[in-house]
Amino acid sequence: MDIVIFVIWLTTYAVGAVWYILYLMHMFQQNSYKPREYGEWIRVHTNVGRLLGKSLYAFISLPLVLVGNRGCLLAACVMNGMTILVNKPRRAKKPLVYTPRVRRMLITTGVLYLLVLMMVLLPVMWLTMAGGMILTLHGAMAEPEHPLLRNVELLLLLLFVLQPLLILLTNLINHPIEQRINQRYIDDAARILRGMPHLKIIGVTGSYGKTSVKYFLNTLLAAQYNVLCTPGNFNTTLGVVRTIREHMKPFHEIFICEMGARQVGDIKEICDLVHPDYGIITSIGPQHLQSFHTIENIIATKFELADAVPDTGKVFLNYDNAYIREHKLEKTVVSYGTEGENVDFLAYDIEVSSRGSSFKMKDESGEVYEFHTKLVGSHNVQDIAGAIAVAHTLGLSMEKLLYPVRQLESVPHRLQLIRQGDRIILDDAYNSNKSGFEAALDTLAMFKELRILMTPGMVELGEKQYDENKEVGLYAADKCDYAVLVGKEQTKPIQDGLLEAGFAPNKMILVDDLQEAFRMVNAIPGERQKVILIENDLPDNYA
């Protein structure tokens, strides 16, 4: 009977361990397979205490097994059941994708477990057999202090608790293999591009706005050219490689390549692959400061795109952004924006309503044109201005751009206006930064309906995280009627800003997750139609 209970204990322990491994693998994937960012996630976003909570019941289970009597074994099985419950995969916004890389890492993790266990099992079994006694599981169970059982159990505890670090070890072991595989794909993508010497390549980067500019530019250029752009958030080297290998065709004339970065050198790596003819820098701000550390590093990284553009090409710069405007660049620059006079493509007289936006635009020759778009928000006008500047420079007349601009669609989750029954949703959930947050609040403020802000705040701002979030709290106070804040600790700076600006405490609602936030929004009284601004939706590694 004791053997049966022990087998149940071992099985339930293994299930809990597997769930825990998959959770950590999911978080490693969410952190872009980058060890440093994964380490920051452990240190900052979850804290060690949370991870210990996931291994707490396993920690309690093992000493109970060491006691060895039936009651303790049954209690240990119960503890393993609790381990399974706390580690059971939850519904995720972006579930773990079992890519070939993930599968290889899981195989390596399993092999490591087996190797470590064998290192303990084999010597003890050899010593036992050398002493003239054939070891059996029943024999080990009959002797709670048997060295085999004791060492295996202690080792299992150690492996479980150290699993967050074992993920890093697995990644380190697999690194040479992953590097060779990735290089093969990169070389294949480079071969495809070399076979298309007439292809024009446009690089798009920025702390924010780059995805919107990419999609807007794709729509405008498609009026005259065969265009390919990187889909979704495929803005890493391997994302670009995948786009080229899977979607690039001989008939494509223009390739719009979004370039993301989390550390110095990331943009250069993509540029070394695609060799852009033109570059657009949409914005620079304190995004990903935890990995960049300083704003100077962010500036240098974004301008890696400008450095890669040849003298025969042009660099398009958003002169509304002070970091960009003040950076000296020895390239042919085409400026755009919504402020100032010394701008090549200036959008002005901007009028925004719940039905869309209109603006006038001066081109580099001084001619003025009036544009209309279904999109709301002044920062959308800024991004459209950048797309118009590039499209016009590449041969489309301003007159020919009037209709495509009118047809532009909202980029999903980037201040996307959704009419949903008796309420309007401004979905700005993809990401958040201070400039975009404030622009979204300005858009919310223009509505006459009941205005509701729903947000978990901004992240990855390093030492500036409290101050930046407090500032948007101050800014939001007169732009919304209710503030639904997701995460009581996470949103503390926004709470402080709202209260300091005189926002009514009874109109500030604190919730734990997005589902509860929507329930609370539905419960807000009032006969007026509700307009809900969803500003940022943190990924699973922040949940």
C-alpha positions, -999 to +999 in steps of 0.1 A: +000+000+000+028+024+009+044+018-026+011+027-043+008+059-023+045+067-031+038+062-068+007+085-065+029+111-048+056+108-075+030+111-103+013+142-088+047+157-081+057+152-117+024+168-130+030+199-108+066+201-119+056+200-156+029+227-152+055+249-134+081+243-162+055+252-189+046+284-169+082+294-168+087+285-205+057+307-213+073+336-194+106+331-211+089+332-245+069+363-235+103+379-227+115+373-262+138+344-251+161+370-237+179+359-205+184+394-192+147+404-197+136+371-182+159+378-152+143+413-149+109+397-150+118+375-121+133+403-101+108+431-108+075+420-122+068+388-103+092+390-074+108+359-059+080+355-034+055+348-062+077+321-077+082+306-043+045+305-039+043+283-070+067+258-053+056+262-017+034+231-016+060+210-032+084+223-006+061+212+021+054+178+004+090+165+004+096+167+042+064+148+047+076+120+025+109+119+043+090+111+075+079+080+057+046+069+075+014+065+056-003+096+070+025+118+060+026+102+025-011+110+021-006+145+033+023+149+008+000+138-020-025+165-010+003+190-011+012+179-046-024+184-055-022+220-043+010+223-064-009+212-095-037+237-087-014+268-083+006+258-114-022+247-137-021+267-169-045+296-169-062+312-198-036+335-213-039+366-236-011+351-257-007+314-249+026+295-250+034+287-286+051+254-290+076+266-315+105+243-325+127+263-302+103+257-272+101+220-280+139+218-281+141+236-248+116+213-232+134+182-244+167+196-230+150+203-197+137+168-195+172+154-203+187+176-176+162+162-150+170+126-160+208+132-159+207+148-125+185+121-111+208+094-125+238+111-110+222+105-076+205+071-083+233+052-099+260+057-071+236+048-043+223+018-062+258+006-069+268+010-032+237-009-021+243-037-045+280-039-036+268-044+000+250-076-010+215-062-010+194-057-041+175-025-037+138-024-044+113+004-041+096-015-014+129-017+005+134+020+002+099+026+014+105+004+044+134+026+054+125+063+054+161+072+061+174+051+032+200+072+014+185+066-021+150+078-011+164+107+009+187+119-018+162+116-046+136+135-026+159+163-017+171+165-053+135+168-065+130+197-041+161+214-053+152+210-089+117+224-084+128+254-065+157+262-089+135+256-120+135+294-129+173+292-132+171+258-150+153+275-178+183+298-182+207+268-181+186+251-208+187+282-230+225+284-225+230+247-235+208+251-266+223+285-276+248+271-301+221+250-318+197+279-320+224+302-333+232+278-362+195+273-370+188+311-369+219+319-391+207+294-417+174+312-419+191+346-420+214+336-448+184+323-468+165+356-463+197+375-474+199+353-505+163+362-514+169+399-511+201+397-531+180+382-559+158+414-560+182+442-567+154+466-577+134+462-545+131+494-525+133+488-488+119+512-462+128+508-426+104+521-399+113+524-363+104+545-332+095+542-296+059+543-306+039+549-338+060+527-360+033+500-365+007+526-374+030+544-398+039+510-414+002+501-420-007+536-432+023+537-456+014+502-469-021+514-478-009+546-495+019+530-515-004+502-526-022+527-548+008+525-572+032+497-561+032+460-552+041+463-515+050+438-488+052+449-451+061+429-420+028+417-405+016+424-370+045+428-346+071+409-366+097+436-359+127+415-347+154+401-368+138+367-370+104+382-375+118+400-406+135+369-417+103+349-415+084+376-435+110+375-463+112+337-465+074+331-463+059+362-481+085+379-504+076+374-541+095+384-573+068+409-582+072+430-550+085+464-556+086+478-521+093+462-487+082+481-456+102+467-427+092+475-391+122+474-368+118+470-330+145+471-304+150+464-267+187+469-265+215+487-284+224+470-316+190+455-324+181+479-352+216+476-367+212+438-368+181+441-389+196+468-411+227+446-418+202+420-432+179+442-453+200+473-461+172+499-462+171+525-489+149+548-468+143+551-431+115+566-409+119+574-373+085+580-358+093+589-322+117+585-294+107+583-257+114+564-225+102+530-238+119+498-225+141+518-202+147+487-181+166+471-209+180+503-225+188+519-191+192+555-205+174+576-230+207+582-248+209+545-256+174+546-270+183+576-292+215+559-304+196+527-312+168+543-332+193+563-352+210+530-362+184+530-389+195+564-402+231+554-401+223+524-423+205+545-450+229+552-479+237+587-491+214+581-521+185+575-498+165+597-474+156+597-437+122+608-427+121+623-392+091+633-370+101+669-360+073+670-334+096+649-312+123+669-295+148+640-292+146+635-330+146+672-339+177+680-319+197+650-331+224+661-356+224+639-387+246+641-418+220+626-442+194+638-465+165+645-441+128+649-449+110+663-419+073+660-411+051+670-382+022+690-368+041+718-352+065+745-362+073+762-395+106+746-406+091+713-415+090+699-450+056+682-446+034+701-421-001+690-410-021+718-394-056+731-388-064+697-374-100+691-365-109+659-346-144+646-338-159+613-330-165+608-367-129+612-378-103+639-384-095+665-410-063+685-416-045+706-441-010+696-452+017+716-468+042+697-489+079+705-495+071+730-523+046+749-501+014+736-518-015+730-495-039+701-496-069+692-474-071+656-461-099+637-444-097+604-425-120+582-405-094+579-378-097+598-345-069+614-325-042+641-333-014+616-330-030+596-359-027+627-380+010+629-371+015+593-382-005+599-414+017+629-421+048+607-420+032+582-443+022+609-468+057+624-467+073+590-477+046+581-503+049+615-520+087+613-520+084+578-537+064+592-565+027+595-555+012+629-561-006+646-533-038+645-553-035+607-557-031+604-519-064+621-510-085+590-515-062+564-498-060+586-468-098+588-466-098+550-467-073+543-440-085+519-413-076+520-376-047+497-367-061+471-343-056+481-306-041+514-315-068+539-306-092+518-327-128+532-324-153+504-320-190+510-317-204+482-296-241+483-289-249+512-266-212+520-259-181+532-278-147+516-271-114+534-279-091+504-280-056+516-274-046+484-257-016+473-277+011+493-258+014+525-240+037+555-236+033+589-221+028+608-253+003+583-267-015+580-234-020+617-233-031+619-269-056+591-262-069+610-232-073+641-254-094+620-278-115+607-249-120+643-236-137+654-268-167+630-263-198+643-247-208+608-234-198+593-200-161+590-203-143+561-187-106+554-186-096+518-181-058+511-177-031+492-158-007+520-165+026+520-183+055+496-177+092+490-186+101+526-177+128+518-152+134+545-126+109+568-144+080+544-140+064+561-110+069+597-122+056+590-158+025+572-145+018+599-119+020+625-147-006+607-168-028+605-137-025+642-133-033+647-170-063+623-169-081+640-140-102+664-162-103+641-192-125+613-178-155+609-156-145+575-141-111+558-139-110+520-137-075+511-127-063+475-132-039+464-105-041+480-071-003+482-066+006+486-103-015+517-107-006+534-074+012+563-093-018+570-114-040+569-083-017+595-067-018+617-097-056+616-100-061+624-063-035+652-064-054+668-093-087+667-073-103+636-090-132+623-069-121+592-050-155+575-054-151+577-092-118+558-091-124+521-092-096+496-084-098+461-098-075+430-102-079+421-138-095+432-171-125+409-167-134+425-134-128+459-150-155+453-176-179+441-150-174+473-130-178+494-161-211+477-168-222+485-132-214+522-134-248+541-133-259+567-157-282+571-186-256+586-209-238+564-235-205+552-222-172+558-240-144+535-227-107+542-234-087+510-229-052+523-225-027+494-225-033+458-218-003+442-201+009+409-215+008+377-194+043+382-179+030+413-161-002+396-149 
